[in-house]
Amino acid sequence: MRPRSAILTVLACLLLAGLALLAQQPPAAQAPPAAPQQPGQVTLELNRGAQVRKIKIAFPAFRGSAGSPGQELEQTVRRDLDYSGYFEIQGPDALSGLALSGDVQKDLAAYRSTGNEVLLLGDMRMEGDKLVFEGRVLDLGSGQAVLAKRYSGPSTVSRRMAHTFADEVIRFLVGKPGIALSEIAFTSDRGGGGKEIWVMDYDGANQRRITSHRSTSMSPAWSPTGESLAYTSFFNGPPGIYLAEIGSGRKRPVVTSGSFNISPSFAPDGRRLAFARSVEGNVEIFTAGLDGGNLRRLTNSSGIDTNPAWSPKGGEIAFTSSRAGNPEIYLMDSEGANQRRISFEGTYNDGAAWSPEGDLLAYTSRRDGQFQIAVTNVVTLETRVITSGPGENQSPTFSPDGRKIAFTSRRDGKNQIYVVDLDGGSVRQLTTEGSNDLADWSRSVQEK
């Protein structure tokens, strides 16, 4: 299986050749009122040297969580916090041996006696046709309730309530945004009739189709706001760049002139796209506005230049070029100047993706005959490989917090989307139906 830019390179050659919240405890134990603390003021030591220490959190069963949707909400909050990697969670089973009396101070001491630093309480109930969820976080060191949130809405949005609360907990205790409200776009052939653009929640849930062109649509790229997706599609003839609005479902062409326009990437201001385009018998990097106007050529090399990726701050564009022989990763200023190679290990490197901070690039790299995910520091050029073994691991994309990478792997015989921590640990599979690849993680955390 070739990696993404190899597929697009072969495609380019063919086209250029003219081919077509209360805990479950005695009622007398009421949580103290929330203290007016600010995020980051909870007295928890998060760092010891270079290692990030996990916060130990007691997570008893939410009151009123029996049955759906309460059970789903509780489980989603617990999974979100665990998936974040910031917490060591003691759930209901681990806490079942605690002797809770209903006395607030004694119960807090009991939770603290098992090594916990934080207690998370939840209460759910129906008020008419609305689900009400109240969540609280208590600092067991001070006994203070430091965070209290209330959510209300139809039971169909229980997962969004859970994601929102989990992200609030992470932001407050860790001082960094959570990613539970982010989404991943990808290409899938499920259902037959070609490849279409799909979107799923960050944890693989709620997978839904965005396009229905019954053709080949691929390489989705999120806008900075997460409100739209740019993508490549063949449904109207030669491959062109199109835009899909997530809310309205409307699709429109952006750049469809000429014989070949592929692999879009949004500028961080959301007003322009970088993409690869056929010109003068070759494939080069161009930029254009979202109306297709102000077309500008950035590269002019003897090799094929493709897969541009705009940096988070907008000053640089990473891209793949075969100008030196095999495909390699290059950087250039956003206006096309200062083009330089940054990949020097492996025999084939393509499809770069920026970290949110703009200091790292992840890309596909062939090592010992296998495609793996490599990460390079763009300043020091220090490189490390974070995947291993067979399976043709390729097409990486960073999570909004920069701590995880989604990628495509064929390790089980068919292309599927997986997520791995930046250190190479905790690999999780997100898709199972059909063949799925070319993922792009939304840059912003959506507050919908």
C-alpha positions as CSV (number, residue, x, y, z in Angstrom):
1,M,0.0,0.0,0.0
2,R,1.5,3.3,-1.0
3,P,1.2,6.3,1.3
4,R,-0.9,9.3,0.5
5,S,1.5,11.3,-1.6
6,A,2.5,8.2,-3.6
7,I,-1.1,7.7,-4.5
8,L,-1.5,11.3,-5.5
9,T,1.9,11.3,-7.4
10,V,0.8,8.3,-9.4
11,L,-2.5,9.9,-10.0
12,A,-0.8,13.1,-11.2
13,C,1.4,11.2,-13.6
14,L,-1.6,9.4,-15.0
15,L,-3.6,12.6,-15.5
16,L,-0.6,14.4,-16.9
17,A,-0.2,11.5,-19.3
18,G,-3.7,12.2,-20.5
19,L,-5.6,9.3,-18.6
20,A,-8.8,10.0,-17.1
21,L,-23.6,16.0,40.2
22,L,-23.6,14.3,43.6
23,A,-21.8,11.0,44.4
24,Q,-23.7,7.8,45.1
25,Q,-23.5,8.1,48.9
26,P,-25.8,8.7,51.9
27,P,-28.0,11.7,51.2
28,A,-26.7,13.6,54.3
29,A,-23.3,14.0,52.5
30,Q,-23.7,17.3,50.6
31,A,-20.9,18.7,48.5
32,P,-19.5,22.0,49.8
33,P,-20.3,25.1,47.7
34,A,-17.8,25.9,45.0
35,A,-15.0,28.2,46.0
36,P,-14.2,31.2,43.7
37,Q,-11.0,29.7,42.4
38,Q,-9.5,30.2,38.9
39,P,-8.2,27.5,36.6
40,G,-4.8,26.4,37.6
41,Q,-5.2,27.4,41.3
42,V,-5.9,23.8,42.5
43,T,-2.9,22.8,44.6
44,L,-1.9,19.8,42.5
45,E,1.7,19.3,41.5
46,L,1.6,18.2,37.9
47,N,5.3,18.1,36.9
48,R,8.2,16.3,38.4
49,G,11.3,17.0,36.3
50,A,10.5,16.2,32.6
51,Q,7.8,13.7,33.5
52,V,4.1,14.7,33.8
53,R,2.5,13.1,36.8
54,K,-1.0,11.9,36.5
55,I,-3.6,13.4,38.8
56,K,-5.3,10.8,41.0
57,I,-9.0,11.2,40.8
58,A,-11.8,9.5,42.7
59,F,-14.8,8.9,40.3
60,P,-17.7,7.3,42.1
61,A,-20.9,6.5,40.2
62,F,-23.0,9.5,39.3
63,R,-26.3,9.8,41.1
64,G,-29.2,9.1,38.8
65,S,-26.9,7.4,36.2
66,A,-28.7,4.1,36.1
67,G,-29.9,3.4,32.6
68,S,-29.6,5.4,29.4
69,P,-28.8,8.2,28.8
70,G,-27.4,8.7,32.3
71,Q,-25.1,5.7,32.1
72,E,-23.8,6.8,28.7
73,L,-23.1,10.3,30.1
74,E,-21.1,8.9,33.1
75,Q,-19.2,6.4,31.0
76,T,-18.3,9.1,28.4
77,V,-17.0,11.5,31.1
78,R,-14.9,8.7,32.5
79,R,-13.5,7.6,29.1
80,D,-12.8,11.2,28.1
81,L,-10.7,11.8,31.3
82,D,-8.9,8.5,31.0
83,Y,-8.2,9.0,27.3
84,S,-6.7,12.4,28.0
85,G,-3.7,10.8,29.7
86,Y,-3.8,13.3,32.5
87,F,-5.5,11.3,35.2
88,E,-5.3,8.1,37.2
89,I,-8.9,7.2,37.8
90,Q,-10.4,5.2,40.7
91,G,-13.9,4.2,39.5
92,P,-16.9,2.8,41.4
93,D,-15.3,-0.7,41.6
94,A,-12.1,0.5,43.1
95,L,-14.0,2.7,45.6
96,S,-16.6,0.1,46.6
97,G,-14.7,-0.8,49.7
98,L,-14.8,2.7,51.2
99,A,-16.9,3.1,54.3
100,L,-18.9,6.3,53.6
101,S,-20.9,7.7,56.6
102,G,-22.6,10.7,55.1
103,D,-20.4,13.0,57.1
104,V,-18.8,15.3,54.6
105,Q,-15.4,15.6,56.2
106,K,-15.1,11.9,57.1
107,D,-16.1,10.9,53.5
108,L,-13.6,13.3,52.0
109,A,-10.9,11.8,54.2
110,A,-12.0,8.3,53.1
111,Y,-11.6,9.2,49.4
112,R,-8.2,10.8,50.3
113,S,-7.0,7.7,52.1
114,T,-6.7,5.8,48.9
115,G,-4.3,8.3,47.5
116,N,-6.8,10.4,45.5
117,E,-6.2,14.2,45.2
118,V,-9.5,15.1,43.4
119,L,-13.1,13.9,43.8
120,L,-15.5,14.1,40.9
121,L,-19.2,14.1,41.7
122,G,-22.2,14.0,39.3
123,D,-26.0,14.2,39.6
124,M,-28.5,13.6,36.8
125,R,-32.2,13.9,36.6
126,M,-35.0,14.5,34.2
127,E,-36.9,17.8,34.4
128,G,-39.9,17.4,32.0
129,D,-38.4,16.4,28.7
130,K,-34.9,17.8,29.5
131,L,-31.9,16.0,31.0
132,V,-30.2,18.0,33.7
133,F,-26.6,17.1,34.6
134,E,-24.6,18.8,37.4
135,G,-21.0,18.0,37.8
136,R,-18.6,19.1,40.6
137,V,-14.9,18.7,41.3
138,L,-13.5,18.8,44.8
139,D,-9.9,19.3,45.8
140,L,-9.4,16.6,48.5
141,G,-6.4,18.5,49.9
142,S,-8.4,21.6,50.9
143,G,-11.9,20.1,51.0
144,Q,-13.0,22.8,48.6
145,A,-15.4,22.3,45.7
146,V,-13.4,24.1,43.0
147,L,-15.5,23.5,39.9
148,A,-19.3,23.3,39.5
149,K,-21.1,23.1,36.1
150,R,-24.7,22.6,35.2
151,Y,-26.0,21.4,31.8
152,S,-29.6,21.0,30.5
153,G,-30.9,19.8,27.2
154,P,-32.6,16.9,25.4
155,S,-31.3,13.5,26.3
156,T,-30.0,13.1,22.8
157,V,-27.2,15.5,23.6
158,S,-26.0,13.6,26.7
159,R,-22.6,12.7,25.0
160,R,-22.0,16.4,24.2
161,M,-22.8,17.3,27.8
162,A,-20.2,14.7,28.9
163,H,-17.6,15.9,26.4
164,T,-18.1,19.5,27.5
165,F,-17.8,18.7,31.2
166,A,-14.7,16.5,30.7
167,D,-13.0,19.3,28.7
168,E,-13.9,21.8,31.5
169,V,-12.4,19.5,34.1
170,I,-9.2,19.2,32.1
171,R,-8.9,22.9,31.4
172,F,-9.4,23.7,35.1
173,L,-7.1,21.0,36.6
174,V,-4.4,20.9,34.0
175,G,-4.6,24.4,32.5
176,K,-4.9,23.1,28.9
177,P,-7.8,22.7,26.6
178,G,-9.3,19.3,26.3
179,I,-10.0,17.6,22.9
180,A,-13.3,15.8,23.6
181,L,-15.3,18.2,21.4
182,S,-13.0,17.9,18.5
183,E,-13.7,15.8,15.4
184,I,-11.9,13.8,12.8
185,A,-12.7,13.9,9.1
186,F,-11.6,11.0,6.9
187,T,-12.2,9.2,3.6
188,S,-14.2,5.9,3.5
189,D,-15.5,3.5,0.9
190,R,-18.2,2.0,3.1
191,G,-21.6,1.6,1.5
192,G,-20.1,1.2,-2.0
193,G,-20.4,3.7,-4.8
194,G,-17.0,5.2,-4.4
195,K,-15.1,7.0,-1.7
196,E,-16.8,9.7,0.4
197,I,-15.9,12.2,3.1
198,W,-17.0,11.2,6.6
199,V,-16.7,12.8,10.1
200,M,-16.5,11.2,13.5
201,D,-16.1,12.3,17.1
202,Y,-12.6,12.3,18.4
203,D,-13.1,8.9,20.0
204,G,-14.6,7.2,16.9
205,A,-18.2,7.6,17.9
206,N,-21.0,9.2,15.8
207,Q,-19.5,8.4,12.4
208,R,-21.5,10.2,9.7
209,R,-21.2,10.8,6.0
210,I,-20.6,14.4,4.7
211,T,-20.5,13.9,0.9
212,S,-22.7,11.7,-1.4
213,H,-21.0,12.3,-4.7
214,R,-20.9,8.5,-5.6
215,S,-17.4,9.1,-6.9
216,T,-13.9,9.5,-5.4
217,S,-13.7,12.2,-2.8
218,M,-10.6,12.4,-0.6
219,S,-8.1,14.4,1.4
220,P,-10.5,16.3,3.7
221,A,-9.0,19.4,5.4
222,W,-10.8,21.2,8.3
223,S,-11.2,25.0,8.3
224,P,-9.7,26.7,11.4
225,T,-13.2,27.2,12.8
226,G,-14.3,23.6,12.2
227,E,-17.3,24.9,10.3
228,S,-16.3,23.5,6.8
229,L,-14.1,21.0,5.1
230,A,-12.1,21.4,1.9
231,Y,-11.6,18.2,-0.1
232,T,-10.7,16.8,-3.4
233,S,-13.3,15.1,-5.6
234,F,-13.6,13.6,-9.1
235,F,-17.4,13.7,-9.2
236,N,-17.5,16.4,-11.9
237,G,-14.7,15.1,-14.0
238,P,-11.0,16.0,-13.3
239,P,-10.1,16.3,-9.7
240,G,-11.0,19.6,-8.2
241,I,-11.1,21.3,-4.8
242,Y,-14.5,21.7,-3.2
243,L,-15.9,23.1,0.1
244,A,-18.5,21.4,2.3
245,E,-20.3,23.4,5.0
246,I,-20.9,21.1,8.0
247,G,-23.9,22.9,9.4
248,S,-25.9,23.4,6.2
249,G,-24.6,20.5,4.2
250,R,-24.0,22.8,1.2
251,K,-21.1,22.0,-1.1
252,R,-19.5,24.3,-3.7
253,P,-16.5,24.3,-6.0
254,V,-13.4,26.3,-5.1
255,V,-10.8,25.4,-7.7
256,T,-11.9,23.2,-10.6
257,S,-10.2,24.8,-13.6
258,G,-7.4,23.0,-15.3
259,S,-6.8,19.2,-15.3
260,F,-5.6,18.6,-11.7
261,N,-6.2,20.2,-8.3
262,I,-5.7,18.1,-5.2
263,S,-4.7,18.0,-1.5
264,P,-6.0,21.2,0.0
265,S,-4.8,22.8,3.3
266,F,-6.4,25.9,5.0
267,A,-4.4,28.9,6.0
268,P,-4.9,29.6,9.7
269,D,-6.9,32.7,8.9
270,G,-9.4,30.5,7.0
271,R,-9.3,32.8,3.9
272,R,-7.0,30.8,1.6
273,L,-6.1,27.3,0.6
274,A,-2.8,25.8,-0.4
275,F,-3.1,22.9,-2.9
276,A,-1.3,21.0,-5.6
277,R,-2.1,21.8,-9.2
278,S,-1.0,20.6,-12.6
279,V,0.9,23.2,-14.6
280,E,3.3,23.0,-17.6
281,G,3.4,19.2,-17.5
282,N,4.2,19.1,-13.8
283,V,2.5,19.4,-10.3
284,E,3.3,22.4,-8.2
285,I,2.0,24.1,-5.0
286,F,-0.5,27.0,-5.4
287,T,-2.6,29.1,-3.1
288,A,-6.0,30.6,-3.8
289,G,-8.9,32.3,-2.1
290,L,-12.0,30.4,-1.1
291,D,-13.7,31.8,-4.2
292,G,-10.9,30.3,-6.4
293,G,-9.5,33.8,-7.1
294,N,-6.1,35.2,-6.5
295,L,-4.4,32.1,-7.8
296,R,-0.7,32.2,-6.9
297,R,2.1,29.7,-7.8
298,L,4.6,29.0,-5.0
299,T,6.9,26.2,-6.4
300,N,8.6,25.7,-9.7
301,S,10.8,22.6,-9.5
302,S,11.7,19.7,-11.7
303,G,10.1,17.3,-9.3
304,I,6.4,16.7,-8.3
305,D,5.4,19.0,-5.4
306,T,2.3,18.1,-3.5
307,N,0.6,17.7,-0.1
308,P,1.0,21.2,1.2
309,A,0.3,21.8,4.9
310,W,0.0,25.3,6.2
311,S,1.7,26.0,9.6
312,P,-0.5,27.0,12.6
313,K,0.9,30.6,12.6
314,G,0.7,30.9,8.8
315,G,4.3,31.8,8.1
316,E,5.3,28.5,6.5
317,I,4.0,25.7,4.4
318,A,5.4,22.1,4.5
319,F,5.1,20.0,1.4
320,T,6.3,16.9,-0.3
321,S,8.7,17.1,-3.3
322,S,10.5,14.6,-5.4
323,R,13.0,17.2,-6.7
324,A,15.9,15.3,-5.0
325,G,14.8,12.0,-6.4
326,N,12.6,10.2,-3.8
327,P,9.8,12.2,-2.1
328,E,11.0,14.2,0.8
329,I,9.6,16.8,3.2
330,Y,10.3,20.5,2.5
331,L,9.5,23.8,4.1
332,M,9.0,27.2,2.5
333,D,7.7,30.6,3.5
334,S,4.0,31.1,2.9
335,E,4.9,33.2,-0.2
336,G,7.1,30.5,-1.7
337,A,10.5,31.7,-0.6
338,N,13.2,29.9,1.4
339,Q,12.5,26.4,0.2
340,R,14.5,23.8,2.1
341,R,14.5,20.1,2.8
342,I,14.0,18.9,6.4
343,S,13.7,15.1,6.1
344,F,17.0,13.2,5.9
345,E,16.2,9.8,7.3
346,G,14.3,7.0,5.7
347,T,14.0,6.3,1.9
348,Y,10.6,7.9,1.3
349,N,9.0,10.7,3.3
350,D,5.6,12.4,2.5
351,G,2.4,13.8,3.8
352,A,3.5,16.2,6.6
353,A,1.2,17.4,9.3
354,W,1.9,20.3,11.8
355,S,1.6,20.1,15.5
356,P,-0.7,22.8,17.0
357,E,2.4,24.6,18.4
358,G,4.1,24.6,15.1
359,D,7.3,23.0,16.4
360,L,6.8,19.5,15.1
361,L,6.0,17.8,11.8
362,A,4.6,14.3,11.6
363,Y,4.8,12.4,8.3
364,T,5.0,9.0,6.6
365,S,8.5,7.6,6.5
366,R,9.7,4.4,5.0
367,R,12.1,2.6,7.4
368,D,13.4,-0.9,6.8
369,G,10.9,-1.5,4.0
370,Q,7.9,-0.5,6.2
371,F,6.0,2.8,6.2
372,Q,6.0,4.3,9.7
373,I,5.0,7.6,11.4
374,A,8.0,9.8,12.0
375,V,8.0,13.1,13.9
376,T,10.6,15.9,13.3
377,N,11.4,19.0,15.3
378,V,11.5,21.7,12.6
379,V,14.2,23.7,14.4
380,T,16.6,21.0,15.5
381,L,15.6,18.4,12.9
382,E,15.7,15.8,15.6
383,T,13.5,12.9,14.3
384,R,12.0,9.9,16.0
385,V,9.6,7.1,14.8
386,I,6.5,6.6,16.9
387,T,5.0,3.5,15.3
388,S,6.5,0.1,14.6
389,G,5.9,-3.3,13.0
390,P,4.0,-4.1,9.8
391,G,0.8,-2.5,8.6
392,E,1.9,0.4,6.5
393,N,1.4,3.2,9.0
394,Q,0.8,6.5,7.2
395,S,-1.1,9.8,6.8
396,P,-0.7,11.3,10.3
397,T,-2.7,14.2,11.8
398,F,-2.2,15.9,15.2
399,S,-4.9,16.3,17.8
400,P,-5.7,19.9,18.8
401,D,-3.7,19.6,22.0
402,G,-0.7,18.1,20.2
403,R,-0.6,15.0,22.5
404,K,-2.0,12.4,20.0
405,I,-1.7,11.5,16.4
406,A,-4.4,9.9,14.2
407,F,-3.1,7.8,11.3
408,T,-4.0,5.1,8.8
409,S,-2.8,1.6,9.3
410,R,-3.4,-1.7,7.4
411,R,-2.2,-3.8,10.3
412,D,-5.4,-5.9,10.3
413,G,-5.6,-6.3,6.5
414,K,-7.6,-3.2,5.6
415,N,-7.0,0.5,6.0
416,Q,-8.4,1.8,9.3
417,I,-8.0,5.0,11.4
418,Y,-6.0,4.6,14.6
419,V,-4.8,7.1,17.3
420,V,-1.5,6.9,19.1
421,D,0.0,9.0,21.9
422,L,2.9,11.3,20.8
423,D,5.3,9.0,22.7
424,G,4.1,6.0,20.7
425,G,1.9,4.5,23.4
426,S,-1.8,3.7,23.8
427,V,-2.7,2.8,20.2
428,R,-6.5,2.8,19.7
429,Q,-8.5,1.8,16.6
430,L,-11.4,4.2,15.7
431,T,-12.9,2.8,12.5
432,T,-13.9,-0.8,11.5
433,E,-16.3,-0.6,8.7
434,G,-15.0,-0.5,5.1
435,S,-11.6,1.0,4.2
436,N,-10.8,4.3,5.9
437,D,-7.9,6.6,5.5
438,L,-6.6,10.2,5.0
439,A,-7.8,11.5,8.4
440,D,-7.6,15.2,9.4
441,W,-8.2,16.2,13.0
442,S,-10.1,19.5,13.5
443,R,-7.8,22.3,14.7
444,S,-10.3,24.0,17.0
445,V,-12.2,22.5,19.9
446,Q,-15.8,23.0,18.9
447,E,-18.3,24.5,21.3
448,K,-21.5,23.4,19.6
